[in-house]
Amino acid sequence: MVEYNTIILGAGISASAGVATWDYLLEQLCIKKGIAKIDSDIDCVIKGRYIVEEYKNSHKEIPDDFYKDIRDILYANTKSSKLISSIAHLITQGNIESIISYNYDNLVEREVIQMGRSC
């Protein structure tokens, strides 16, 4: 019988590839949108909601520039990562059936696909 496993990835995995931290992402979104600096004592989830509402303005939906800005900030300084390559190798060579990731980027998925396995 073949046994399959699940890998759980923490939010720090992508730091090794230079992906922006959550706080940096929020700060940069504020700068791009011209939003005044948000008090650092406010919870990050509340900061995120406030920023999304500012992007919406009179729109009922989140505009495409919000998603573009997120991608631009997240991937601006990425570099190759031995950690991500090792995780992708483990996924492609092992009996890994699923991945639970707390990351807001897709670097592991991209690496797995590059190694020839679909996600």
N, C-alpha and C positions, 0 to 999 in steps of 0.2 A: 504494500500500500504506500502510495506517495503522499507525503505530508506537505501541506502548504502553510506558509507563514505570512504574517502581517508585520510590516515595519512601521513604527511610529516615529515621525521626525519632528523634533522640536524646532522652535522658531529661530534658534541660533545657527542652524545648518548653513543658511545662505550668507551669513556674515563672512564666512571664509572666501566667498566669491565677490565680496564688496557690495552686496545689495544694501540699499538704504535701510536704516533702522526705522521702526515705526515713528519715533519722535522726529527724526530727521525728515521723513516723508511728510508728516503733518506740517512741520515748519516750512518746508519748501512749497507745499501746496498753498499755504497762507501767502507766501511771498509772490507766487505766480498769480494768485487771485487778488492781490492787494489787500489782504485782510490783515488788520492790526495783530500784533503778536498776542497770542492767547495766554492768559495767566497760567504759569507752570503748575499751579496747585490743582487745576481742573483735570479731572479724569480724562485719560486719552480717548476713551470711547465717546465721551461728550464732545471733546475737541473734534473728533472725526465727524460726528453728526453735524456739528455746527458748520464745518467746512463744506460738507455735502450740501447743506441747505443754502450756503452762499453760492455754490456753483449752480444750484437750481434756479435761484432768483425767481423770475416769474414763470419759469417752466415747471411743468408737473413731473417731468422726467429728468434724470441726470443727463446733461449734455455730453456729447462725444469728447469735448475738450477735457473734461474731468478725467476720463479714462486715458486719454493721450498723455495728459500731464503726469498721471500716476506711472505709466510705463516709462516715460522719459526720465522721471526721477529715480525710479527703482533700478533701472538698468544702465544709468549714466556711467557708472564706474565699475561695472562688473569685470571680473577677470576669471581665468580658469581656476578651478579649485580641486585639489587632490581629494579633499573630503567628499565633494559631490561626485567626482569620478568614481571613487571607491564605493560609495553608496549605490550608484547606478550599476556598477559592475556586480555588486552583490545581488541586486535586483534581477539583472539579466542572467546571471549564472546560477542563482539559487532558486529554491522553490518558493519564491515570493509571489503570493496571489494578490495582495493588496497593500496599499500604502495609505497611512493616515498622516497628513502633514498639517502642521500649524503655520506653515510658511505662506506668505501672500504672493510669492513669485512662483515661476514654473521651471526653475533651473534643473531640478532633479528630473522632471518629466522630459525636458528637452534633451538632457544627457542620455536618458534611457532610450528615447527614440533614436538618437544619433547612434546608439549601439545596436540598433536593429530590432528593438522590441516595442510593440505598441503599448500605449498607456490606456 
